[in-house]
């Protein structure tokens, strides 16, 4: 359950160009407190998508412009 997409599925292309698991700020392979944080680029802007499922990161719950915002939302999920 704590794997990155590329380790589980072979899409036939490098999916990291679409969604890359975050690997900084004490986050490894996108895993943060039971959820996943992926980053992607829209033009020159980095966005962060969060998902409870590694299987379908494109069905993300929300996107954030900062990593701190994404982490705060996951912390909010865990506190409710």
N, C-alpha and C positions, 0 to 999 in steps of 0.2 A: 504493500500500500504506500510505501514512501519512495516511490521511484519517479523518475521524470518520464515524460511522454516518449522521448526517444529511446528509453530503455525498455519500454513496454510494447510499443507499436512501431511497425515499419510502414510508414506511409508511402515509401518509394521516393521520398524527397526529404530534405532537411527541414523539419517543421520549426526549427529554432528561428527561422526568419519570420515566422508568423507569431509564435509565442515562445519566448525563452524563459525558462524557470529562473527566478531571481537567485543569484549566488553572491549576495553581499549583505552587510549589516546583520551578521549572525544567522542568515537564512541560507540553507543548503538545498539545492535542487528545488527551490520554490516552496519547500515545506515550512509553514509557520503556524504553530499552535493548532494543528489538525486541519488546516486548509492549505490552499496552494496560491502562490502569487506568481503571476507571469508578467513579463514586460513585453511590450511591442512598440513599434515605432509608427507614428502617423506623420509622415513628412520628416521633419527634424525633431519632432517632439516625442519624448518617451511617455508612454502611458502604462499603467499597471492594472491588470485584471485579476480579480480574485475569484476563486471557485472552490467549492467543497469537493469537487470530483476531478480526479486526474484523467478520467476517461473522456470527458467532453469539456475541455477548457474554453472552447468557443461558446459554451452556454454559460459564460461567466455571469456572476451576479451583478457586478458593477465595475466601473473603471475609475481610476483615480490618477491625478496628474503627479502625485508624489508617493513615494514608497511609504512614508509615514502615514498618509491617509489610508492606504490599503491595509497597513498593519493595524491601525486604529479600528477599522471596520471589523476585522477578524476578532480583535479583542472584544469589541462590542457584541459580536455573535456569541462568543464564549461566556460573556458575563450575563447573558439573558437566558 
